[in-house]
Amino acid sequence: MSMPWDAPAAPARPAGDLRGAPTQHTQQPIVTGTSVIGLKYRDGVMLAADTLASYGTLAMFKDVERIAKAGDNTLIGAGGEYSDFQQIQHTLEHLTGDDTNYDDGFTRSPSEIFYYLRTVMYQRRNKMNPLWNNILVAGYKDGKSFLGSVDLIGTAYTDDFLATGFGSYLAIPILRKKWRPDMEEGEARELLEECLRILFYRDCRALNKIRIAKATAEGTLISDAYTLETSWASASFQTVKGGLDGDGGW
């Protein structure tokens, strides 16, 4: 008579078989984008970001889109893990798709999308499985511009100009000095380009290929990618530092 403890052992599972393994969450971002900058101007609101996604420290993907439309009058721009930004885009596509299917003429305002994202980010943080992004939400509806920021733990706030990543250190001082609420579109674009140029010089995860987007009473528009003019002729870039007067080799 066989006993239960005499049953043969279960066969070993092959390497890589994760059935029955504990659920694992993302512990750190892998493919990331850096700063996004936004500001309000006289006729609407504008976002700007470069097109680089870095694989760790490697500048690997140089033509990614880190600014996207969310409905008819809202833009979102994100730094951080690019795959998580894609997940956020899919979530918002389902949200705006439901509005379209109801066919009742209702469209969500930029502030509604902002507060929805704040809730999503906070819920994921409480599950210890955050979406590793810092997002700017910009839009224009009913004659009012909107600009807000929400991060991976659900911290959210609004302002007249905002920046994420290194931009919060390097671009915000420039914006504080030069921003005006009555800026023309050309002035706003020039200011954003200046900020992104400084970031290209000072942030090793930045690129000089950028996109700029705007939301106005006419709707939303995202530009094609273009390259900023840059110059390394500044004396601070030419001066040898740290005694490294050679090529840096041994």
C-alpha positions in Angstrom: 0.0 0.0 0.0 1.5 3.3 -1.1 1.4 6.3 1.2 1.0 10.0 0.2 4.6 10.7 1.2 5.8 8.0 -1.2 4.6 10.0 -4.2 7.4 10.9 -6.7 8.8 14.4 -6.5 7.5 16.9 -9.1 9.9 17.3 -12.1 12.2 20.3 -11.9 11.1 23.3 -13.9 13.4 24.6 -16.6 15.4 27.8 -16.0 13.3 30.8 -16.7 9.9 29.2 -15.8 8.4 31.8 -13.5 5.1 30.0 -12.7 4.4 30.3 -9.1 7.1 32.9 -8.6 6.2 36.0 -6.5 5.0 39.1 -8.3 7.9 41.4 -9.1 7.7 45.2 -9.6 10.0 47.5 -11.4 12.7 48.6 -9.0 14.3 51.2 -11.2 13.8 52.9 -14.6 15.8 51.4 -17.5 15.2 53.4 -20.7 14.7 57.0 -19.6 14.1 60.5 -20.9 15.2 63.7 -19.1 13.7 67.2 -18.8 10.4 68.5 -20.1 9.7 72.2 -19.9 6.4 74.0 -20.1 5.1 77.6 -19.9 2.0 79.6 -20.4 2.0 82.5 -22.9 -0.5 85.0 -24.1 -2.4 82.7 -26.5 -2.0 79.4 -24.8 0.5 77.0 -23.3 3.7 75.4 -24.7 5.7 72.2 -23.9 9.2 71.3 -25.1 11.4 68.2 -24.7 14.3 66.6 -26.5 14.0 63.3 -28.4 16.5 61.2 -26.5 15.8 58.1 -24.5 18.9 56.8 -22.7 19.5 53.1 -21.9 21.2 53.6 -18.6 24.1 55.9 -19.4 24.0 55.1 -23.1 22.3 57.7 -25.4 20.6 54.9 -27.3 17.3 56.1 -28.8 17.5 59.5 -30.4 14.1 60.0 -32.1 11.5 59.2 -29.4 8.4 61.2 -28.9 8.1 62.4 -25.2 5.2 64.7 -25.9 1.8 63.3 -26.8 -1.8 64.5 -27.3 -4.4 63.4 -24.8 -7.8 64.3 -26.3 -8.6 67.4 -28.3 -7.2 70.1 -26.1 -4.5 68.5 -23.8 -0.8 67.6 -24.2 1.3 65.5 -21.9 5.1 65.4 -21.7 7.1 63.0 -19.6 10.6 62.3 -18.3 11.6 59.0 -16.7 10.9 55.5 -17.8 9.7 55.5 -21.4 7.7 52.3 -21.3 5.8 53.6 -18.3 5.0 56.7 -20.4 3.7 54.5 -23.1 1.4 52.8 -20.5 0.1 56.2 -19.4 -0.6 57.0 -23.1 -2.6 53.7 -23.5 -4.6 54.5 -20.3 -5.5 58.0 -21.6 -6.4 56.6 -25.0 -8.9 54.3 -23.3 -10.3 57.2 -21.3 -10.7 59.5 -24.2 -12.0 56.6 -26.4 -14.8 56.1 -23.9 -15.8 59.7 -24.2 -15.9 59.4 -28.0 -18.0 56.2 -27.8 -20.6 57.9 -25.6 -21.0 60.5 -28.4 -22.6 63.1 -26.2 -20.3 66.0 -27.1 -18.4 65.8 -23.8 -14.6 66.2 -23.8 -12.4 66.2 -20.7 -10.6 69.4 -19.8 -6.9 69.5 -19.2 -7.4 69.9 -15.5 -9.6 66.8 -15.4 -6.9 64.7 -17.1 -4.4 66.2 -14.7 -6.3 65.2 -11.6 -7.1 61.8 -13.1 -3.3 61.2 -13.7 -2.6 62.3 -10.1 -5.0 59.6 -8.8 -3.5 57.0 -11.1 0.1 57.8 -10.0 -0.8 57.9 -6.4 -2.7 54.5 -6.6 0.3 52.9 -8.3 2.6 54.3 -5.7 0.4 52.8 -2.9 0.7 49.4 -4.6 4.5 49.8 -4.4 4.5 49.6 -8.2 4.9 53.2 -9.4 4.9 54.5 -12.9 8.4 56.0 -13.0 7.6 59.3 -14.6 7.4 63.0 -13.9 4.6 64.3 -16.2 3.7 67.8 -17.3 0.0 68.3 -18.4 -0.7 71.3 -20.6 -3.9 72.4 -22.3 -6.3 75.1 -23.3 -10.1 75.1 -22.9 -12.8 77.7 -22.4 -10.3 80.5 -22.9 -8.0 79.4 -20.1 -4.5 77.9 -20.2 -3.6 75.0 -17.9 -0.2 73.7 -16.8 0.4 71.1 -14.1 3.0 68.6 -12.9 2.5 65.2 -11.4 5.3 62.8 -10.3 5.6 59.1 -9.6 4.3 59.3 -6.1 1.3 61.5 -6.9 2.7 64.9 -5.9 0.8 67.4 -8.1 0.8 71.1 -8.5 0.2 73.8 -11.1 2.1 76.9 -12.1 2.7 79.4 -14.9 6.0 77.6 -15.9 7.3 74.2 -14.9 10.2 71.9 -15.6 11.1 68.3 -14.8 14.4 66.5 -14.3 17.6 68.6 -14.5 15.4 71.3 -15.9 14.0 72.0 -12.4 17.5 73.0 -11.5 18.9 74.6 -14.7 15.8 75.9 -16.5 13.6 77.2 -13.7 16.1 80.1 -12.8 16.1 81.2 -16.5 12.3 81.0 -16.6 11.9 83.0 -13.4 14.1 85.8 -14.8 12.7 86.0 -18.4 9.1 84.7 -18.3 6.2 87.1 -18.7 2.4 86.3 -18.9 2.0 88.4 -22.0 4.7 86.7 -24.1 4.1 86.2 -27.8 4.3 82.7 -29.2 7.7 83.5 -30.8 9.1 84.7 -27.5 7.8 81.7 -25.7 9.4 79.4 -28.2 12.7 81.2 -28.1 12.8 81.0 -24.3 12.1 77.2 -24.4 14.9 76.8 -26.9 17.3 78.7 -24.7 16.4 76.5 -21.8 16.9 73.3 -23.8 20.2 74.6 -25.2 21.5 75.1 -21.7 20.4 71.6 -20.7 22.2 70.2 -23.7 25.4 71.8 -22.5 25.0 70.8 -18.9 23.0 67.6 -18.8 24.7 64.5 -20.1 21.3 62.8 -20.7 20.1 65.6 -23.0 20.2 66.0 -26.7 20.0 69.1 -29.0 17.2 67.5 -31.2 13.9 68.7 -29.8 10.1 68.9 -30.3 7.9 71.8 -29.2 4.1 71.5 -28.8 1.4 74.1 -28.1 -2.2 74.1 -27.0 -4.3 77.1 -28.0 -7.9 77.9 -28.8 -7.4 76.3 -32.2 -6.4 73.0 -30.6 -3.1 71.2 -30.1 0.0 70.9 -32.3 3.3 69.0 -31.9 6.2 70.1 -34.1 8.4 67.8 -36.1 11.8 67.2 -34.5 14.5 69.7 -35.3 18.0 70.4 -34.2 19.0 73.4 -32.1 22.0 75.5 -33.1 24.7 75.2 -30.5 28.2 76.5 -30.0 31.1 75.2 -27.9 33.2 78.3 -28.3 32.5 79.6 -24.8 35.6 80.1 -22.7 34.2 77.9 -20.0 34.1 75.0 -22.5 37.6 75.7 -23.8 39.4 76.0 -20.5 41.3 72.9 -19.5 40.1 71.8 -16.0 41.5 69.4 -13.4 45.0 69.4 -14.9 43.8 67.2 -17.8 45.9 68.9 -20.5 46.1 65.8 -22.6 43.5 63.6 -24.2 42.5 62.0 -20.9 44.3 58.7 -21.6 46.8 57.0 -19.4 
